[in-house]
Amino acid sequence: MNWKEFIVADPNVLVGKPIIKGTQLAVELILDRLADGWSQEDLLRSYPRLTPEAIQAVFAFASETIRDEQFVSIEKLSA
C-alpha cells in the first residue's frame, strides 16, 4: 500500500497535519475514531468522502511513522 497516494500534508490545511487527500479529514481523527471503537463501516457512513483504501492508507502511514521514530519507554520517563 502506497499511503502517499491517499495522505498529504499542506501547511494551509489543518496546520499541516496529515489528512486524507481531497478532504479535511486528519489521519489523527480517523485513528481517534477507531481507538474509540468505531468500525470501518461507521467511518464510511459518517464521512462519505472516505474510502476503504484511504482507511488502509491511514494504517500504512501510522505503521511507517512509528517504524521511523524512536520511542522512549514510559517506565524510563517516570524514573
ZINOR-V985198 format. One record per residue. N is the residue number from 1. RES is the residue in one letter. OMEGA is omega in whole degrees, 0 to 359 (999 if undefined). Layout:
BEGIN
<<N,RES,OMEGA> <N,RES,OMEGA>>
END
This chain:
BEGIN
<<1,M,175> <2,N,184> <3,W,182> <4,K,175> <5,E,187> <6,F,187> <7,I,179> <8,V,174> <9,A,181> <10,D,182> <11,P,180> <12,N,180> <13,V,179> <14,L,176> <15,V,176> <16,G,177> <17,K,176> <18,P,181> <19,I,172> <20,I,182> <21,K,178> <22,G,180> <23,T,169> <24,Q,178> <25,L,180> <26,A,173> <27,V,179> <28,E,180> <29,L,180> <30,I,179> <31,L,178> <32,D,180> <33,R,178> <34,L,178> <35,A,178> <36,D,177> <37,G,177> <38,W,175> <39,S,175> <40,Q,180> <41,E,177> <42,D,180> <43,L,182> <44,L,179> <45,R,183> <46,S,183> <47,Y,187> <48,P,180> <49,R,179> <50,L,178> <51,T,175> <52,P,179> <53,E,178> <54,A,177> <55,I,177> <56,Q,178> <57,A,177> <58,V,178> <59,F,179> <60,A,178> <61,F,181> <62,A,179> <63,S,180> <64,E,180> <65,T,180> <66,I,180> <67,R,184> <68,D,182> <69,E,173> <70,Q,182> <71,F,177> <72,V,179> <73,S,178> <74,I,179> <75,E,179> <76,K,180> <77,L,183> <78,S,181> <79,A,999>>
END
